[in-house]
Amino acid sequence: QFQFRTGGEIHILKNLSVVPLGYVYTWNPIYGKQPNKFVNNEHRLWQQVLFKHDIGKVHLSHRGRLEQRYIQVHSISNGEVIYEGFDYYANRFRYRMMAIVPITGKVSASFYDEVFLSWGPPVTYHKPDQNRLFAGVGYQVNKNLVITSGFLYHMLVKANGAMQENNLGVQISAAYNIDLTN
């Protein structure tokens, strides 16, 4: 999965921030042991609340994110896949707890657990349908840029609620924050 995500974060308090509106485009290639029939790319609008605090040297963050997902629709005509519009709409809530443990001045260990819950008319499975566990290492290139890489376990319950997929992978992310307060 490849993503381009952007949003404007507003700091309410030192440890509390919100993103009233963000956008992400997601490229979803076919993967896993029970793959989708088609590539399912999507546009998402999202909002989030983020609360951060420390326990000793460990930096903890709690993130709640709402997503409005516009997923690509497909059909088959004469044996050919026809990519139609982004007409499949679904809602999702995500909760992530993340811990960052400093190792040196620029290097840190990073761990998170994130749970997903989808709802709305097209959703048939109404319990948490995804869980992601991550462990990796982050490098603070400069005050605005952090690069993180590590291993990801991804559990995905299929729409019928009876099938489950367990995927192991590598996650690489680059986060660049632009401070507009100066």
C-alpha positions in Angstrom: 0.0 0.0 0.0 1.3 3.4 -0.9 -0.1 6.7 0.5 0.2 10.4 0.1 -1.3 12.1 3.2 -1.6 15.7 4.1 -3.5 17.7 6.7 -3.4 20.8 8.8 -2.7 20.2 12.5 -3.9 22.7 15.0 -2.4 22.6 18.5 -5.1 23.3 21.1 -2.8 22.7 24.1 0.8 21.6 24.5 -0.2 17.9 24.4 -3.4 18.1 22.4 -3.9 18.7 18.7 -6.6 18.3 16.1 -6.7 18.0 12.3 -10.1 19.3 11.3 -9.6 18.1 7.7 -7.0 16.0 6.0 -6.7 14.2 2.7 -5.0 11.0 1.6 -4.8 9.2 -1.7 -4.1 5.5 -1.3 -2.8 3.1 -4.0 -3.8 -0.5 -3.0 -2.1 -3.1 -5.2 -3.4 -6.7 -5.0 -1.7 -8.5 -2.1 -2.1 -11.2 0.5 -3.2 -14.8 0.5 -6.9 -13.9 -0.1 -6.4 -10.9 -2.5 -9.1 -8.6 -3.8 -10.1 -9.2 -7.4 -9.1 -5.7 -8.4 -6.7 -2.9 -7.4 -8.8 -0.8 -5.0 -7.4 2.8 -4.9 -9.2 5.3 -2.8 -9.6 9.0 -1.8 -10.1 9.7 1.9 -11.0 12.7 3.9 -10.1 12.5 7.5 -10.2 14.2 10.9 -8.2 13.4 14.0 -7.5 14.1 17.6 -4.1 13.5 19.0 -3.1 13.4 22.7 0.6 13.1 23.7 2.2 12.5 27.1 5.4 11.1 28.6 6.0 8.3 31.1 9.7 8.7 32.0 11.6 8.8 28.8 8.9 7.1 26.8 6.8 9.3 24.6 3.2 8.1 24.2 0.5 9.3 21.8 -3.1 8.4 21.5 -4.7 9.1 18.1 -8.4 8.8 17.1 -9.1 9.3 13.4 -12.4 9.4 11.5 -12.2 8.6 7.8 -14.6 9.1 4.9 -13.5 6.7 2.2 -14.3 6.9 -1.5 -13.1 3.6 -2.9 -12.7 2.8 -6.6 -15.4 0.7 -8.2 -14.8 -1.9 -11.0 -16.6 -4.0 -13.5 -15.7 -6.6 -16.1 -16.7 -6.1 -19.7 -15.7 -8.6 -22.4 -13.1 -10.1 -20.0 -11.5 -6.6 -19.4 -11.5 -4.8 -16.1 -13.1 -1.4 -16.4 -12.1 1.1 -13.7 -15.0 3.3 -12.9 -15.4 6.1 -10.4 -14.8 6.2 -6.7 -18.5 5.5 -5.9 -18.1 3.0 -3.0 -18.4 5.1 0.2 -17.5 3.8 3.7 -16.8 5.3 7.1 -14.0 4.2 9.4 -12.7 5.0 12.9 -9.1 4.2 13.9 -7.5 4.3 17.3 -3.7 4.1 17.6 -1.5 4.0 20.7 2.1 4.7 19.9 5.3 4.6 22.1 8.5 6.2 21.0 11.6 5.3 23.1 14.7 7.5 22.5 17.9 5.5 21.9 20.3 8.3 21.0 19.8 12.0 20.1 18.5 11.2 16.6 17.5 7.5 16.8 14.5 6.1 18.5 12.5 2.8 18.8 8.9 3.0 17.7 6.0 0.7 18.5 2.3 1.0 17.9 -1.0 -0.9 17.9 -3.9 0.4 15.8 -7.5 -0.9 15.7 -10.0 -0.2 12.9 -13.8 -0.2 12.9 -15.8 0.4 9.8 -19.5 1.3 9.6 -22.2 2.4 7.2 -24.6 0.9 4.7 -22.1 -1.1 2.6 -20.4 -2.6 5.8 -21.5 -6.1 6.7 -19.1 -6.9 9.5 -19.7 -4.6 12.5 -16.8 -5.4 14.8 -13.1 -4.2 14.6 -12.0 -5.4 11.2 -8.3 -4.6 11.2 -5.4 -4.5 13.6 -1.9 -3.3 12.9 1.1 -3.9 15.2 4.4 -2.2 14.3 7.9 -2.2 15.7 10.7 -0.2 14.1 13.4 2.4 14.3 13.1 6.1 13.6 15.7 8.7 12.5 15.3 12.4 13.1 16.9 13.9 10.0 16.2 17.4 11.1 13.6 19.2 13.2 11.0 18.8 10.4 11.8 15.4 8.9 11.6 11.9 10.5 12.1 8.7 8.6 10.8 5.5 10.3 11.2 1.9 9.1 10.2 -1.4 10.7 8.1 -4.5 10.6 4.3 -4.6 10.4 1.8 -7.3 11.3 -1.6 -6.6 9.7 -4.7 -8.6 10.6 -7.7 -8.0 8.3 -11.2 -9.5 8.7 -12.9 -9.9 5.3 -16.3 -8.4 4.6 -18.1 -11.7 5.3 -16.7 -11.8 8.9 -15.7 -15.4 8.4 -12.4 -15.1 6.7 -9.3 -13.5 8.2 -6.0 -12.5 6.6 -2.7 -12.2 8.5 0.0 -10.3 6.6 3.6 -9.5 7.6 5.4 -6.7 5.9 7.8 -3.8 6.0 6.6 -0.2 6.7 8.7 2.8 5.6 7.4 6.3 6.3 8.7 9.8 5.9 7.0 12.5 7.8 7.7 16.2 7.0 6.1 18.8 9.2 6.0 22.4 8.1 5.6 24.8 11.0 3.5 27.8 9.9 3.6 29.5 13.3 6.9 31.3 12.6 
